[in-house]
């Protein structure tokens, strides 16, 4: 029900703001502001997105929890969509989401309401979210067989069995 109210109220707010601002400053300045905010917002979004991507790569390389950089990236992406949507209310929310402090507060608010038990880094590896240390679910011993391969390319190799000669 709240989603229906959101989809109903946002366009109504935008229409009301367009009428108020257009009546105060005129049609062309109003349209100019909408286009200008889209251009400025796109530029800011690209910079913030590049920074969030760098933070995400760092968290992956250091095997840290990537939840916060991912959340920041998602909020930046959402801010970009709002800034490209014509309107003053969506622009205000979009610009607000480009402010790192507001994103951090939104992340803290969301992280209190979402609980993650485990997270996977790759095949067979998981991390305990309480300690943020990776562990292997099968234990510390990895068993395997090996076969030495002759690396001399001048030696003739026997047929592989997959082709006919």
SERO-4910 file (N, C-alpha, C, O; in steps of 0.05 Angstrom, whole numbers):
BEGIN
 pado doro    nc1    nc2    nc3   cac1   cac2   cac3    cc1    cc2    cc3    oc1    oc2    oc3
  Unk    A     16    -24      0      0      0      0     17     25      0     10     45    -13
  Unk    A     40     25     15     57     48     16     70     54    -11     74     77    -17
  Unk    A     75     33    -26     87     37    -53     67     51    -72     74     68    -88
  Unk    A     41     43    -69     20     56    -85     18     86    -78     16    103    -96
  Unk    A     20     92    -52     19    120    -44     43    136    -54     40    159    -61
  Unk    A     66    123    -54     90    136    -64     87    142    -94     93    165   -103
  Unk    A     78    123   -110     74    127   -139     52    147   -144     52    160   -166
  Unk    A     34    151   -127     12    170   -130     21    198   -121     15    218   -135
  Unk    A     35    200    -99     42    226    -87     65    240   -101     64    264   -104
  Unk    A     85    225   -110    108    238   -123    100    254   -148    108    277   -151
  Unk    A     85    242   -167     77    259   -190     60    283   -182     62    304   -194
  Unk    A     43    279   -162     26    302   -153     43    324   -142     38    348   -147
  Unk    A     63    317   -126     82    337   -115     96    351   -137     99    375   -137
  Unk    A    106    336   -157    121    347   -180    103    367   -196    112    388   -203
  Unk    A     78    359   -201     60    377   -216     55    402   -200     56    424   -212
  Unk    A     51    400   -175     46    424   -158     71    442   -158     68    467   -160
  Unk    A     94    431   -156    119    447   -156    123    460   -183    132    483   -185
  Unk    A    118    445   -205    121    457   -232    102    481   -235    110    501   -246
  Unk    A     78    479   -225     58    500   -228     68    524   -211     67    547   -221
  Unk    A     77    519   -187     86    541   -169    111    555   -180    111    580   -182
  Unk    A    131    540   -188    156    551   -197    151    564   -225    161    586   -230
  Unk    A    137    551   -242    131    563   -268    115    588   -266    120    607   -282
  Unk    A     97    590   -247     82    615   -243     99    637   -232     94    660   -238
  Unk    A    119    630   -217    136    650   -204    158    661   -223    163    685   -224
  Unk    A    171    643   -239    193    652   -256    188    648   -285    204    658   -302
  Unk    A    167    635   -293    161    632   -322    168    604   -332    181    588   -319
  Unk    A    158    598   -356    161    572   -368    190    565   -375    201    545   -366
  Unk    A    204    583   -391    231    576   -400    251    575   -378    268    557   -379
  Unk    A    251    593   -359    270    589   -337    265    563   -321    284    550   -312
  Unk    A    240    556   -318    233    531   -304    245    507   -319    257    490   -307
  Unk    A    240    506   -346    251    484   -362    282    485   -362    295    464   -362
  Unk    A    293    508   -362    323    511   -361    334    499   -335    354    486   -335
  Unk    A    320    505   -313    329    494   -287    328    464   -287    346    450   -277
  Unk    A    307    452   -298    304    423   -299    326    411   -316    338    391   -307
  Unk    A    332    422   -339    354    412   -356    381    415   -342    398    397   -342
  Unk    A    385    438   -330    411    444   -316    415    424   -293    438    414   -289
  Unk    A    395    419   -277    398    400   -255    404    372   -265    419    357   -252
  Unk    A    393    365   -288    399    338   -299    428    337   -307    442    316   -303
  Unk    A    439    358   -320    467    358   -329    486    358   -305    505    342   -304
  Unk    A    481    376   -285    498    377   -262    496    351   -246    517    341   -236
  Unk    A    472    340   -243    469    315   -228    483    292   -241    494    275   -227
  Unk    A    482    291   -267    496    269   -281    526    271   -277    540    251   -272
  Unk    A    537    295   -277    566    299   -273    573    291   -244    593    276   -240
  Unk    A    558    300   -225    563    292   -197    560    262   -192    576    250   -177
  Unk    A    541    251   -205    536    222   -202    559    206   -213    567    186   -201
  Unk    A    571    214   -235    594    200   -246    617    200   -227    631    180   -223
  Unk    A    623    224   -215    645    226   -197    641    209   -172    658    194   -163
  Unk    A    617    211   -160    611    196   -136    611    166   -142    619    150   -125
  Unk    A    601    158   -165    600    130   -173    628    119   -176    633     96   -168
  Unk    A    646    134   -188    674    125   -191    687    121   -163    702    101   -159
  Unk    A    681    139   -145    692    136   -118    681    111   -104    695     96    -90
  Unk    A    655    107   -107    642     83    -95    653     58   -107    657     38    -93
  Unk    A    658     57   -133    669     34   -146    698     28   -136    705      5   -132
  Unk    A    713     49   -131    740     45   -120    738     34    -92    754     16    -85
  Unk    A    720     44    -75    716     33    -48    707      4    -49    715    -12    -32
  Unk    A    690     -3    -68    681    -31    -71    704    -49    -79    707    -71    -67
  Unk    A    720    -41    -98    744    -57   -106    763    -61    -82    774    -83    -78
  Unk    A    767    -40    -66    785    -42    -43    774    -62    -23    789    -78    -12
  Unk    A    748    -61    -18    736    -80      1    738   -109     -9    743   -127      7
  Unk    A    736   -113    -35    739   -140    -46    768   -149    -44    773   -172    -36
  Unk    A    787   -131    -50    815   -140    -49    824   -145    -21    842   -161    -17
  Unk    A    813   -131     -1    821   -135     26    803   -155     41    805   -159     65
  Unk    A    784   -168     26    765   -188     36    749   -177     60    744   -190     80
  Unk    A    741   -151     57    724   -139     77    695   -140     68    690   -147     45
  Unk    A    677   -135     86    648   -135     79    642   -113     59    647    -90     65
  Unk    A    632   -120     35    627   -100     14    599    -88     16    591    -73     -2
  Unk    A    585    -93     38    557    -83     40    555    -53     38    538    -42     24
  Unk    A    572    -39     53    570     -9     53    577      3     26    562     20     16
  Unk    A    600     -5     13    604      7    -14    583     -1    -34    576     15    -52
  Unk    A    572    -25    -32    550    -33    -50    525    -16    -45    512     -8    -64
  Unk    A    519    -11    -20    496      6    -13    500     34    -23    481     47    -33
  Unk    A    524     45    -20    530     72    -30    527     73    -60    516     92    -71
  Unk    A    537     52    -74    534     51   -103    505     50   -111    497     63   -131
  Unk    A    489     34    -97    461     32   -104    447     59    -99    430     67   -115
  Unk    A    454     73    -78    441     99    -72    450    120    -93    434    136   -101
  Unk    A    475    118   -102    484    137   -123    470    131   -149    462    150   -163
  Unk    A    466    106   -155    451     98   -180    422    108   -178    411    118   -198
  Unk    A    410    105   -155    382    114   -151    381    145   -153    362    156   -164
  Unk    A    402    158   -142    403    187   -144    404    196   -173    392    216   -180
  Unk    A    420    182   -189    422    189   -217    396    186   -231    388    203   -248
  Unk    A    381    165   -225    355    161   -237    336    184   -229    320    193   -246
  Unk    A    337    192   -204    320    214   -195    328    240   -208    310    256   -215
  Unk    A    354    245   -212    362    270   -224    355    271   -253    351    293   -264
  Unk    A    354    249   -267    346    249   -295    316    250   -299    307    256   -321
  Unk    A    301    245   -277    272    248   -278    265    278   -276    274    290   -256
  Unk    A    250    289   -294    244    317   -292    227    324   -268    206    311   -263
  Unk    A    236    343   -252    220    351   -229    238    363   -208    262    357   -206
  Unk    A    226    379   -191    241    392   -169    244    374   -144    264    374   -131
  Unk    A    223    360   -138    223    343   -114    243    320   -119    259    314   -101
  Unk    A    241    307   -142    260    284   -147    289    294   -149    307    280   -141
  Unk    A    293    319   -159    320    330   -160    330    335   -132    354    330   -126
  Unk    A    313    345   -114    322    350    -87    330    324    -73    350    323    -59
  Unk    A    314    303    -76    320    277    -64    346    266    -77    363    255    -63
  Unk    A    348    268   -103    372    258   -117    397    272   -108    417    259   -103
  Unk    A    396    299   -107    420    314    -97    426    306    -68    450    305    -60
  Unk    A    406    302    -52    411    294    -24    425    268    -23    443    264     -6
  Unk    A    418    249    -40    431    223    -40    460    224    -50    475    205    -46
  Unk    A    467    245    -63    495    248    -72    513    259    -50    538    260    -53
  Unk    A    502    267    -28    518    277     -5    527    253     11    510    238     22
  Unk    A    553    249     14    563    225     28    552    222     57    547    200     65
  Unk    A    549    244     71    539    242     99    510    232    100    503    217    117
  Unk    A    494    241     81    466    232     80    465    202     72    449    187     83
  Unk    A    482    194     53    483    165     46    492    149     70    482    127     74
  Unk    A    512    158     85    522    143    108    499    141    129    496    120    141
  Unk    A    484    162    133    462    161    153    441    141    143    429    126    158
  Unk    A    435    142    117    415    123    105    425     95    108    409     76    113
  Unk    A    451     90    104    462     63    107    460     54    136    452     31    141
  Unk    A    466     71    155    464     63    183    435     56    190    430     37    204
  Unk    A    416     72    180    388     67    185    380     41    173    366     25    186
  Unk    A    388     35    148    381     10    135    395    -14    148    383    -35    151
  Unk    A    420    -10    156    435    -33    167    424    -42    194    428    -65    201
  Unk    A    410    -25    208    397    -33    233    373    -51    228    365    -66    245
  Unk    A    362    -49    204    338    -64    197    343    -89    181    324   -105    177
  Unk    A    367    -93    171    374   -116    154    396   -132    168    416   -120    176
  Unk    A    392   -158    171    411   -175    184    422   -195    164    406   -210    152
  Unk    A    448   -196    160    461   -215    141    476   -235    158    493   -227    175
  Unk    A    471   -260    154    485   -281    170    512   -289    158    532   -289    172
  Unk    A    512   -295    132    537   -302    118    538   -288     92    518   -279     81
  Unk    A    562   -288     81    566   -276     54    587   -293     40    606   -302     53
  Unk    A    585   -297     14    604   -313      0    623   -296    -16    615   -275    -27
  Unk    A    648   -304    -17    668   -290    -32    674   -304    -58    683   -291    -77
  Unk    A    668   -329    -60    674   -345    -84    665   -373    -78    653   -379    -58
  Unk    A    672   -391    -97    663   -419    -93    676   -431    -67    700   -432    -65
  Unk    A    659   -440    -49    668   -454    -26    678   -436     -3    685   -447     18
  Unk    A    679   -410     -7    688   -393     15    665   -376     25    649   -367     10
  Unk    A    664   -374     51    644   -357     64    658   -340     85    680   -346     93
  Unk    A    644   -319     94    655   -303    115    635   -301    137    611   -299    133
  Unk    A    645   -304    162    628   -300    185    624   -270    189    643   -256    193
  Unk    A    599   -261    188    594   -232    189    600   -220    216    604   -196    218
  Unk    A    601   -237    237    607   -226    263    637   -219    266    644   -200    279
  Unk    A    655   -235    253    683   -230    255    695   -218    229    717   -209    229
  Unk    A    680   -219    207    688   -210    181    714   -225    171    730   -214    156
  Unk    A    717   -250    180    740   -266    171    730   -288    153    710   -301    159
  Unk    A    743   -292    130    735   -313    112    741   -341    124    761   -344    138
  Unk    A    724   -360    120    730   -387    128    719   -406    107    701   -400     92
  Unk    A    732   -429    105    724   -450     86    706   -469    100    713   -480    121
  Unk    A    683   -474     89    663   -491    102    672   -521    104    661   -536    119
  Unk    A    692   -528     88    701   -556     88    725   -560    106    734   -583    109
  Unk    A    735   -540    119    758   -543    137    783   -530    125    781   -517    104
  Unk    A    806   -534    138    830   -521    128    846   -539    109    864   -528     96
  Unk    A    840   -564    107    856   -583     90    843   -585     63    819   -591     61
  Unk    A    858   -580     43    848   -584     15    864   -607      3    888   -605     -1
  Unk    A    850   -629     -3    863   -652    -15    861   -651    -45    843   -639    -56
  Unk    A    881   -663    -58    880   -663    -87    901   -681    -99    920   -689    -85
  Unk    A    899   -688   -124    919   -704   -139    933   -685   -158    922   -665   -167
  Unk    A    957   -692   -165    972   -676   -184    986   -694   -204    991   -718   -198
  Unk    A    993   -683   -226   1007   -698   -247   1027   -679   -259   1020   -656   -267
  Unk    A   1052   -687   -261   1073   -670   -272   1069   -669   -302   1064   -689   -315
  Unk    A   1072   -645   -313   1069   -641   -342   1096   -632   -352   1109   -615   -341
  Unk    A   1104   -645   -374   1130   -638   -387   1125   -612   -402   1108   -611   -420
  Unk    A   1141   -592   -396   1137   -566   -408   1154   -563   -433   1154   -541   -445
  Unk    A   1168   -583   -442   1185   -581   -466   1167   -582   -491   1157   -603   -498
  Unk    A   1164   -560   -506   1146   -560   -529   1158   -574   -553   1144   -580   -572
  Unk    A   1184   -581   -553   1196   -594   -576   1191   -624   -577   1194   -636   -598
  Unk    A   1183   -635   -554   1177   -664   -553   1151   -669   -567   1132   -655   -563
  Unk    A   1150   -690   -584   1125   -696   -597   1105   -707   -576   1112   -723   -559
  Unk    A   1080   -698   -578   1060   -706   -559   1043   -728   -571   1037   -727   -595
  Unk    A   1034   -748   -556   1016   -768   -566    989   -756   -571    982   -735   -560
  Unk    A    973   -769   -589    946   -759   -594    929   -758   -567    933   -774   -549
  Unk    A    912   -739   -566    896   -735   -542    874   -756   -538    864   -759   -516
  Unk    A    866   -769   -560    844   -787   -558    818   -774   -566    798   -788   -570
  Unk    A    818   -748   -569    794   -733   -577    792   -730   -607    771   -723   -617
  Unk    A    814   -734   -621    814   -730   -650    822   -756   -663    834   -773   -651
  Unk    A    814   -759   -688    823   -782   -704    847   -775   -721    850   -753   -730
  Unk    A    865   -795   -723    889   -791   -740    889   -810   -763    907   -810   -779
***
